[in-house]
């Protein structure tokens, strides 16, 4: 029996939840979400006229993108929003595109990781994590099976998106640190509002994936 797109998404969500609770195996996927979060800060800085100074990734899943110039509000806001959008893009493209185009997505991610490693990684944990991620994303490219590439991308996309749903909630720890605190100091709007906005963006991205396949299946 052929699964519908919505059923496939449900399976990938279940797989992502399982991976999240597997020690060590979950780390590269967690680091992926952190990478997409931090690179989103960097891209926002560059787009608004700034530059990336360095990107730090830590073994515990935390990270930091240090930038100079650009529009600080846009840069601070783009991290959590960017990771949700990356998850949506990765999963959506892998589901809809051909083998060739989906492979291109993986190649683009590999290039982004390589550029980050060469230009902005300054410490051993960051270099180690980026190398691990490079290997993880490069392996499907040498696989003879198209399904290995497609399913791998979809699992990564769902994992990144689900982590984007919960990650903003960690800011509600009373420490007044992180992107939410930065935006609160810039705008005067309480941090909890920014957390809610990021949470809803991630939920919205997940809803788009859940809704669109169902509509497609009805056609």
C-alpha positions in Angstrom: 0.0 0.0 0.0 1.4 3.4 -1.0 1.5 5.9 1.8 0.1 9.3 1.4 2.4 12.3 1.8 0.8 13.1 5.1 1.4 9.6 6.3 5.0 9.8 5.2 5.4 13.1 7.1 3.9 11.5 10.2 6.5 8.7 10.0 9.3 11.1 9.6 8.1 13.0 12.6 8.1 9.8 14.6 11.6 8.9 13.4 12.8 12.4 14.3 11.4 12.0 17.9 13.1 8.6 18.2 16.5 10.0 17.0 16.2 12.8 19.5 16.3 10.4 22.3 19.2 8.2 21.0 22.4 9.2 22.7 25.2 10.2 20.4 23.2 9.5 17.3 21.1 12.5 17.9 24.1 14.9 18.2 24.7 15.5 14.4 21.0 16.3 13.9 21.0 18.6 16.9 24.2 20.3 15.6 22.5 20.7 12.2 19.7 22.8 13.8 22.3 24.9 15.6 24.2 25.4 12.4 21.1 26.5 10.5 20.2 28.8 13.4 23.7 30.4 13.4 24.1 30.6 9.7 20.7 32.3 9.5 22.1 35.0 11.8 25.1 35.4 9.6 23.1 35.5 6.3 20.8 38.2 7.8 23.9 40.3 8.8 25.4 40.0 5.4 22.1 40.8 3.6 21.7 44.0 5.7 25.2 45.2 5.0 27.3 43.5 7.8 29.7 40.6 7.9 30.3 37.4 9.7 33.3 37.4 12.1 33.1 33.8 13.3 30.6 31.0 14.0 31.0 28.9 17.2 29.3 25.5 17.6 29.5 23.6 20.9 29.2 19.9 21.6 26.1 20.5 23.8 24.2 22.0 20.9 24.6 25.6 21.7 26.2 28.1 19.3 27.1 31.7 18.6 27.4 33.7 15.4 29.5 36.8 15.9 28.7 39.5 13.3 29.7 43.1 12.6 27.5 45.8 11.1 24.1 45.1 9.5 20.8 45.7 11.1 20.9 44.2 14.5 17.2 43.7 14.8 17.0 41.6 11.6 20.2 39.7 12.6 18.9 38.8 16.0 15.4 37.8 14.8 16.6 35.6 12.0 18.2 32.8 14.0 15.1 30.9 15.2 13.0 32.0 12.2 15.8 30.8 9.8 16.1 27.4 11.3 12.3 26.8 10.9 12.4 28.0 7.3 15.5 25.8 6.6 13.6 22.8 7.9 10.6 23.7 5.7 12.7 24.2 2.7 14.8 21.0 3.1 11.8 18.7 3.7 9.5 20.4 1.1 12.1 20.4 -1.6 13.2 16.8 -1.0 9.5 15.7 -1.2 8.7 17.6 -4.4 11.8 17.7 -6.5 13.6 15.2 -8.6 16.6 13.2 -7.6 18.9 15.6 -9.3 17.4 18.7 -7.7 17.2 17.2 -4.2 20.8 16.2 -4.6 21.6 19.8 -5.4 20.1 20.8 -2.0 22.5 18.5 -0.2 25.4 19.9 -2.3 24.5 23.4 -1.3 24.4 22.5 2.4 27.8 20.8 2.0 29.2 23.9 0.4 27.7 26.1 3.2 29.3 23.8 5.8 32.7 23.9 4.0 32.7 27.7 3.7 31.8 28.0 7.4 34.6 25.6 8.3 37.2 27.4 6.2 36.2 31.0 7.0 34.5 31.3 10.3 35.4 28.3 12.5 38.0 29.3 15.1 38.0 26.6 17.8 38.3 22.8 18.0 34.7 22.0 18.9 33.4 24.1 15.9 35.9 22.5 13.5 35.1 19.0 14.8 31.3 19.5 14.5 31.5 21.0 11.1 33.6 18.1 9.9 31.1 15.6 11.3 28.3 17.4 9.6 30.2 17.5 6.3 30.6 13.8 6.5 27.0 13.2 7.4 25.7 15.3 4.5 28.2 14.1 2.0 27.6 10.3 2.6 24.2 10.3 0.9 25.7 11.9 -2.2 27.9 8.8 -2.8 25.0 6.4 -2.2 23.7 4.5 -5.3 20.2 4.7 -4.0 18.1 7.8 -4.7 15.8 6.9 -1.8 18.7 7.1 0.7 19.3 10.7 -0.4 15.7 11.7 -0.3 14.7 10.1 3.0 17.8 11.3 4.7 17.1 14.9 3.6 13.5 14.6 4.8 14.5 13.2 8.2 17.0 16.1 8.6 14.3 18.7 7.6 11.8 17.4 10.0 14.3 17.2 12.9 15.5 20.7 12.3 11.9 22.0 12.1 10.8 20.2 15.3 13.9 21.5 17.1 13.0 25.0 15.9 9.6 24.6 17.6 11.0 23.8 21.0 14.3 25.8 21.0 12.7 29.2 21.6 11.0 27.9 24.7 14.5 27.4 26.3 14.8 31.2 26.4 12.1 31.3 29.1 14.6 30.5 31.8 14.6 33.9 33.6 18.3 34.5 32.7 17.6 37.4 30.3 20.1 36.0 27.8 19.9 35.1 24.1 18.1 36.4 21.0 14.8 37.1 22.8 16.6 39.3 25.4 18.4 41.1 22.6 15.2 41.9 20.8 13.5 42.9 24.0 16.3 45.4 24.8 16.1 46.8 21.2 12.3 47.1 21.0 11.0 47.2 24.6 8.7 44.3 23.7 8.9 41.5 26.3 11.0 38.5 25.5 8.0 36.1 25.9 6.4 37.8 22.9 9.4 37.1 20.7 9.4 33.5 21.9 5.8 33.2 21.0 6.4 34.6 17.5 9.2 32.2 16.8 7.2 29.3 18.2 4.3 30.2 15.9 6.5 30.6 12.9 7.9 27.1 13.5 4.4 25.6 14.0 3.3 27.4 10.9 6.1 25.8 8.8 5.1 22.4 10.2 1.5 23.1 9.3 2.4 24.0 5.8 4.0 20.6 5.3 1.1 18.9 6.9 -1.5 20.7 4.9 -0.1 20.9 1.4 0.6 17.2 0.9 -3.0 16.4 1.9 -4.3 18.9 -0.7 -2.0 17.4 -3.3 -3.2 13.9 -2.5 -6.8 14.9 -3.1 -6.0 16.2 -6.6 
